[in-house]
C-alpha cells in the first residue's frame, strides 16, 4: 500500500479535473481552488497520492474539481472519514475541505477531535458566514443581527470564532487567509509542511447570499488598514506603509493597535510575532478592528497516526507473526475424544 | 442447572464463569446466561442490583441456558426475592444467612424473614452463614474487612464444586494469575474456595443433598474451548480479514453490549488490526468507511442505538459502494431501552433503516460459536460485492458462552482481494458482470484518480448525474447486486425434521437453541414439526418460499414484536404466524412447546 514516488514534475493542469466547475459566478471558492491547484505541484505532491475529503455544502464540491483522489462524504463527517483513511494508509497526503456550517455546526464534534488527536491532515475551512447551498440561512459564524430567511428579525446567535475553536481544541497549527489573498499559497504551503493537523481558515466571499461581508478586510483600499500578516520573529506591523503595529499593554494585558511615531510609540514598542506562543495566538484571535492573517500558531507535537504506527510495530515485535491458530487456542482448551 | 445470584458487587459473573470452565473441563455440554443490571454497582442489597449467572449443563448436548434452575445460590435476600419464583419446586436453594439482616430483608421487600416463615418449604433449603465461614477461613491472612468479605463468592464456588464434583485446579491457577500483584488476595480467595469445598465434604448437611455427578456428554471429537459471541465475532473478523488478505480498521464507540468487541480487537494489533475509539458512533462508522476507501476492510461494531446514529453513513457506503461490516449486538429497545438485556428487535432497522432505497446484506449468527463463521461471511460478502453488510448478534450471544469445537482454519476458503489497477478505460463504477460489484480502486494507485461520494453517479462514467433515467437504473442495479448475493448462498433447508409437515418453526439469531430443543421435544412426542433457522436475513436464501409453502402452517418465534414474520409474509405471501416475547430473556422451551401444541390443536379442529 505504499505510494509510488512522483514520476514527473507536475503542473497545475495535472491537478485539474475534467469536471465543469459549478460554483456561482464570482464565488470566492474559484480563487481557493486555483490557489490549491497552483500550490500542490510546487510542493512535490502527486495526484495519485493526494486525497481531498469533504462533507456537504458549497465548499464540499471542491474534490470533484481536483484531479486527485476524492471523497465527497456526508455533512460534517469529513474529518472522521479522513482519519480512517489515514489509519488505513498513513502515506497518503490527505486534505479535508469543509465550511463554517459543515465544520463548526453539524461537524463541530469531529473537528474538535481531529484537532486534539493531531492526525496528520490539512483542514481547509472556507468561512463565508452563511449557508449557501441551502439558500442563505445564517451560519454559526454569522454576525449577530444578520437578516436571513431563517432570521427575518436578525440573528440572535453569538458567532463562533473558528481560529479560537481550533486553538481551544488543541490544534498545533492554526492559520488564516482570505480567498483572493496572494499569501493564501504561503498558508497552504505551511499547512502541508506541518506534521499533524493543520487548520487553515479561509475567509471566502459568497456573492449571492453574503456579498461583501469581508470587504473591509479584503478591499484594496480599506484592506491594508485591517490586514495584519504575521511572520514569525518579525514585528507585527500593518497599514499601507506599515505605519501601524501591535503593542502589549502591560496595564490591561491586551494587544492594542498603535501608530508608530504617535504618542511616543517607536519600533521597539511593537510586539514580535512568536508563532509558538499559544497565549499570543489566542490574543491574536481577539483583535477588534484588524484581522491577524498568516500562521497564528505552529508547534510540533505527537502525531496520532505516527503514534499508532509505532504501537503497531511494537506489537508486531512483541508478539511476532500473527497466528490465528494459536490465538484461538489461547487460554483454556480441552480435547474430546 | 444452576443459577448464582447476588449483589452486583458480589462477583457472581466471575463465580459463574469459573464454574462454566470447570464444567467444560468435566466434559459436560453447557450453555450459560449471564444476567446483570445496567448499573455497574447498584445500591447494595436492592432487587434491581441483583446480578445473576445461569449455567445449564448435561450429559446430552445443551442448546439453551434452560428454563428453571435446579439449584439457586442466593447471596442475599434481594437475590432470593428476584429468583425464588424461577427455582424448580423441590430444587436446592443455597442461601447466605449472613446477609439476611433486618435491613437487607427490608430493602429486598420482605416483611418477614422467608427463611423462618415457611414460604420456602417447597425447596430444599441449605441455609449457611457464608459470610461468617468465609471470614473464618481467611482470618489467618491479614486482610481488610472489605477484601475478606469479598471472598465469599469463592467460598460458595468451592461448595458448588464439591456438590458437582468439579476440579478446583483451574480456578486456583486463575486466581493466582489474577492476583499476581497482590498474592495475599490470591491466598485468601483460594483459602475460601478450599474452605467451601471442605465444608461440603465434611458438614452434616440436611437430608437429601448429596454430591452428584453429571456424566460427560457425547460431543464431536476435537479440541474445544469456551467461547462467548463477542470473542467469536472478533476472531471471525480477524480471520475474515486474513482470508481477504486485507488490513482491518475497526472504528467503535463504547456501548453495551458491544464494547468488548473493541477490547478484544484492540489486543490484536499484530494481526494487522487497527482499532479506533472514535468520538461518537458516527465518527466510528465514517472512519471505517474512510479506511475502506483506502483499501482496508472497515468494520464498526455497536448496538441498536448506535446503528441508528450510523444510518446516514451506512447509506453513504451503499451509494459509494464501499465494503463495510457493521456488527449490531442487539439489546432491548426502543431508545436506551434495556442495555444489558437481549432482544431481536433491530431486524427492520438492519434491513430497511436508511433513507432512500438503500439495500445491503444482513446476516444473523445463531450461537456464540457461529458468530465466528458469520463474521467471516460478513467480510466475504462486503469485499466481493462492494457493499455494507450488517451482522446481527445480540446481548445473549455476546455474553453467553458455549463449548466450541475449534475450527480447522485450513478448511476455510480464502477470498483474496486484488485492488483494481488498470487505468485503461477506468471509471469508478465499472462493474463485475457476475456480481455487479464495482471496482475497488484505492488512493495511491497511479492513473486511477477518481472522486466518489453520496451524490448519484452516472452508471457509465462515475461522474455526478442528476439524470432521472440514470437514477432509476442505478437504484435497480444496487438492488440487483444485493439480491444476487443469494446466488452464492446455500439454498434454504430445514435444520431439523422433514421438509414438509404440519408446522415449520422459522427462527433467526440467538433463539436457535430454544427452538431446536423445543422442536426436538415436539418431534419426540410425535408431532410433524420442523425447524428452519435463517442466517441470511437479506437477501433471503433461494428456495425459502417453496419450503414455507410445503408446511400446513408456519410459526415464527422472535424476541421482538414480530419482524421476521412480516418480512416473510411480504416476500412470500405465506400465512406465517408470529410468536413474540420481549422480556429481555431467551425463550423458555416449555413455552415454545406449549405454543406450538396449542396451534396444532387449533388447526385439528
Interface residues (C-beta under 8 A of the other chain):
Chain A: X1 X2 X3 X4 X7 X17 X19 X47 X48 X49 X51 X53 X63 X64 X66 X67 X68 X69 X70 X71 X72 X73 X74 X77 X79 X80 X81 X82 X83 X84 X85 X86 X87 X88 X89 X91 X92 X109 X110 X112 X113 X308 X311 X312 X315 X316 X318 X319 X320 X322 X324 X325 X327 X328 X329 X331 X332 X333 X334 X335 X336 X337
Chain B: X21 X24 X25 X27 X170 X219 X220 X221 X222 X223 X224 X225 X226 X235 X238 X239 X242 X247 X249 X251 X268 X269 X270 X271 X272 X274 X276 X278 X279 X280 X282 X283 X284 X286 X287 X288 X289 X290 X291 X292 X293 X294 X295 X296 X298 X312 X313 X316 X320 X406 X407 X409 X442 X443 X444 X445 X446 X447 X448 X449 X450 X451 X452 X453 X454 X455 X463 X464
